[in-house]
Each structure stands twice: as C-alpha cells, then as structure tokens.
Amino acid sequence: MGGIGLPQNDTLCNQFAAILGGEHEFHDGVCSVTIKRNTKATILGRPTSGGTVNTIVTFESLDDNGVSLNLGEIALQQNEVFPFVSALQKQGILVSAIHNHWIFMNPLLIYVHFSSVENPLSFAQKIKNALQHINHRNY
C-alpha cells in the first residue's frame, strides 16, 4: 500500500462509497462497497436477498500514485446484461465473467464480474455511469 496511511485510505473509501451510493467498509487495506438492490428472487422456491442480489465493488493494493486493483460483481436481470456490459467496456473496464450462480432461481439472475487497475474514484464513476443503463426501480 505504499506510503499512504489508514486515515487517507478510509477517507478515500468514503469518497468511493459516496460516488457509488452504497455502504462501505474498510478493513485490512480493502475498501468494500455494497450497493443494495431491491430485486425479489427465490432459490429453490425460497426468498433470498442480501448478498445474493447486492452489488459489491472493491478497491485494494493502492500504490503511491493512487492506482489500485478495482473489482466488482453485480447480479443482473437477463435484459440488463448487454446494456451494462457494453457501458463498462466502452469505458475500458474489463469484464472477466458472465454467468449464473444458482440453479432453480426465479427470476434467473446473471452475475457479471469486472475489474480494472486505475484510480479507484475514476473506477467508481465509471461503474456509476454503467449503472445508469439498468433498471433503477431495482436499486
């Protein structure tokens, strides 16, 4: 993490979360932001929420130049996948996986994993921009 101290990282984590509009946690050099999604889903006929449908965006390994490893995972309805992925790719974000997690899920949610190595606040803004391309009633 170079010469950047914990208070600066915690402040950066607050800024990161503010851009994304989520709740954050900073622990062991990792800033994790959870964006709650108001998607109702079932697995094996039982209601599920929380981590199953929430979006998680993180940054870690911040160097002295303000560049970090940035990671994210989002659960999308099928019709949201292409617009979201397209918006990420147009901004230079790497999409590393598109898949389902659960069988017998209703509605079927598709999970998209994405990453970059850049300034975390720039990454957060790009994710916020991509989120504009999906159904906001679910956020």
N, C-alpha and C positions, 0 to 999 in steps of 0.2 A: 504494500500500500504506500510505499514511498514515504515521504516526509509529511504527509497530510494527517493531521491528528483527528481523534474521535469527534470532538465538537464540530469541526468543519464537515466531517462526513455525515454527522447527524443532521446538520443544517442542510446539507446537500440532499439528504434523504427526504427531509421535509419539503424542499422545493420540488423534488422529483414526484412526490405524492400529490402535491398541490396541482401540478400540471395534469396528472392522470386522474385526479378526483377520487383518490382511493385512500384507504387506511394503510399506514406504513409501520414497519418495524425495522430497527437497525440492530443487528446482532452479529458479532464476530466478523465485521467488515462487509457484511452483506445487507444491502437495503432491499427490503421486500415490500411491495405494494400490492394490496388486494383490492380489486375493483369488484364490488358485489353486483351480481347480475340477477335480475328479477325474472328468471326463467323457471317455470314449473316443469319438473321432469320426474319420471319414475324409472326405477330399475327393478326388474322382476316384479312389477306391479306395485312397488312401494315408493312413496315420495322420497325424493332426495333433493338436497340443496347444499349450500355452503361450498366446500372445496370442489364438488363435482361440477358446478356451473360457474364458479367465480373465475375471474381473470387474475393471473399472477404475473407481475412484471418486476424484475430484479436488476440490480447492478452490483458488481463486486470487482475486486482486483483493480481499484482505482490507482493510476500511476501519477507521477509528479506533474504530468502535462494535462491532467484532468480527463484522461481517457480511461474507460472501464470496459469490462465484459458486461454486456447487457443481454438479458434473456427474458423471454415471455412465453406464456401459454394462455390460450383463450378457448373457451367452448362456444361453438357457433352453431346456429341452426343451418341446415344444408344450403339454403338460399343466401346466406350471409358469407359463405366461404369465399367465393370468387371475388366479390367486391372488396372484402377485407384484405385478402392475399394480394390482389392487384395493387391496392393502395400501399401496402407495405413495400412491395417490390419496386414500385415507381419511386419510392424514397430511399432505395438502396438497402433495405432491411432483408436479411437472409431468412427465407422460410425453410426450416430444416425438417419439418414433418407435418403431415396432414393425415389424420387417422381417427378412428373411433376408439374409445376406451372401454366401453361397456356393451355387452350384448343384452338384448331384451330391454333396451332403453326406449322410452317414449316421452317426447319426440327424440329421434336419433340426433345426438349432438356430435359434431365433428370438432376435434381438437387440433388447433394449429399452434405449432411451436416456432418461435422466431428469435433471431439474435443479431447482434452487431458488436463491433468494437469501435466506440466513439465516445464523445462526451455524453454522460447519462441524461443531461437535461435536453440535449438535442434528440436523443433516442425517445425520451418521454413525449416530446412534442410530436414526433413522427407517429408514435402509437396513438396519441390523442387524435391526430389527423385521420388515421386509418379507422378509428372508432366511429368517425362521422359517417362512414359508409355502411353501417349496420343499423339494425332496428333498435332505436333508442328507447322504445317502450320497455325493453328488457333490461335497461340499466337504471 
